[in-house]
Amino acid sequence: MTASDSDAPPPGRLCAAGLLVTPDGRYLMQLRDDKPRIFLPGHWGLFGGSIDPGEDAAAAMRRELSEELEFAARSVRIFTDMTIGLPLPDAPRNDRLIFFEVPVEEADIARMVLHEGSAMRLFRPEALTAEPRVAPWDLAAVLMHARQATLFRRKE
């Protein structure tokens, strides 16, 4: 083992992210503000944010949806959990993201009030892959979710 193999970046943020999915398989995404001080400005990403110390991940997901969209989710179900190594030039870190499946209806979206980001839009997974600026880990979670029936089917 070399020195670089054992020098893992320190833990970073613990976050909850919502796969807000309609019955027909579209995903509601947030266009992040185009401000240089935020991470990934001007990129499409999932709604969510940091989990506060001592806060349950599902409670954090519900809180973030309420703060960002004035949306009270009927259901939040853990879908997957990822640790992302971010090779940031000044301070590399490992962020952990817990992705939740959050079913939404058209009527829910019509009532949402956007408080964070510059826009929100529904995407089919294949259309999202064509966007030039998407948070890569969010795109991976959307694709895993959209294709779960073929990716994770049971072997007979």
ABEGO torsion letter per residue (X at the ends): XBAAAABBBBBBBBBBBBBBBBAAGBBBBBBBBBBAABBGBGBBBBBEEBBBBGBBAAAAAAAAAAAAAGBBBABBBBABBBBBBBBBAABBBBBBBBBBBBBBBAAAAAABBBABEABBBBBBAAAAAABABBBAAAAAAAAAAAAAAAAABBBX
